[in-house]
Amino acid sequence: MPLMRYGRIYGAFIGGVLVGIIEMIISESYQGYIFSFAIRSAVRNLGYGEELLRKVIDDVREAGVLKELILTSSEDNSCANKIYEKLGFKKGEKLLNEYGWGIDRISWSKKL
Ligand SMILES: CC(C)(COP(=O)(O)OP(=O)(O)OC[C@H]1O[C@@H](n2cnc3c(N)ncnc32)[C@H](O)[C@@H]1OP(=O)(O)O)[C@@H](O)C(=O)NCCC(=O)NCCS
């Protein structure tokens, strides 16, 4: 059984080696929810994260199906939050206890 029938997994590769990943599921209202975004620690802060997310935005725009991308982050994840702002995501409400008791998240969205 496919684990992600309604979604996509994107990889970033350097010389054939997987160094980053973005996973997204698609809601019935055509929102793409990015639930994982990571770059291998050895190659962080070199621009690969921004490049990968930019490519995901380009890809979903080109497909023309989704209306919006959404995701959440920790308020103190300055590195990720900088990328979201740079790529035009709008900061939304704070989601209290979203990842369990006392673990809040910030919501982000980008119209496509
Ligand atoms: C978030 C993540 C995917 C970013 O990938 P990356 O390849 O390191 O990101 P980039 O190099 O493209 O961009 C990082 C930006 O953050 C900035 N940055 C790094 N550390 C920072 C900090 N502590 N405070 C503020 N900005 C910071 C960098 O200067 C860079 O901005 P710039 O290009 O304008 O100079 C990566 O850090 C990661 O895998 N983190 C762990 C998992 C995670 O937190 N995922 C996000 C979940 S919401």
The ligand as a Gaussian input file, in Angstrom:
#p B3LYP/6-31G(d) Opt

LIG

0 1
 C       16.207000      24.259000       8.137000
 C       17.186000      23.602000       7.165000
 C       16.440000      22.615000       6.255000
 C       17.784000      24.726000       6.304000
 O       18.654000      24.166000       5.341000
 P       20.041000      24.881000       4.967000
 O       20.554000      24.264000       3.727000
 O       20.931000      24.865000       6.145000
 O       19.542000      26.383000       4.707000
 P       20.181000      27.483000       3.748000
 O       21.663000      27.352000       3.759000
 O       19.497000      27.460000       2.436000
 O       19.714000      28.838000       4.446000
 C       19.954000      29.046000       5.782000
 C       19.724000      30.510000       6.090000
 O       19.549000      30.672000       7.491000
 C       20.552000      31.529000       7.991000
 N       20.852000      31.062000       9.334000
 C       21.526000      29.976000       9.723000
 N       21.568000      29.897000      11.057000
 C       20.867000      30.961000      11.522000
 C       20.550000      31.442000      12.810000
 N       20.938000      30.795000      13.916000
 N       19.823000      32.573000      12.908000
 C       19.408000      33.228000      11.812000
 N       19.678000      32.811000      10.543000
 C       20.403000      31.707000      10.411000
 C       21.699000      31.432000       7.021000
 O       22.516000      32.555000       7.079000
 C       20.928000      31.341000       5.702000
 O       20.410000      32.600000       5.310000
 P       21.083000      33.424000       4.089000
 O       21.078000      32.508000       2.897000
 O       20.179000      34.592000       3.895000
 O       22.451000      33.778000       4.544000
 C       18.343000      22.885000       7.930000
 O       18.948000      23.791000       8.812000
 C       17.887000      21.653000       8.708000
 O       17.812000      20.548000       8.169000
 N       17.567000      21.846000       9.990000
 C       17.082000      20.752000      10.852000
 C       15.654000      20.361000      10.495000
 C       14.727000      21.540000      10.568000
 O       14.778000      22.357000      11.493000
 N       13.829000      21.620000       9.572000
 C       12.821000      22.661000       9.488000
 C       11.602000      22.243000      10.201000
 S       10.402000      23.543000      10.245000

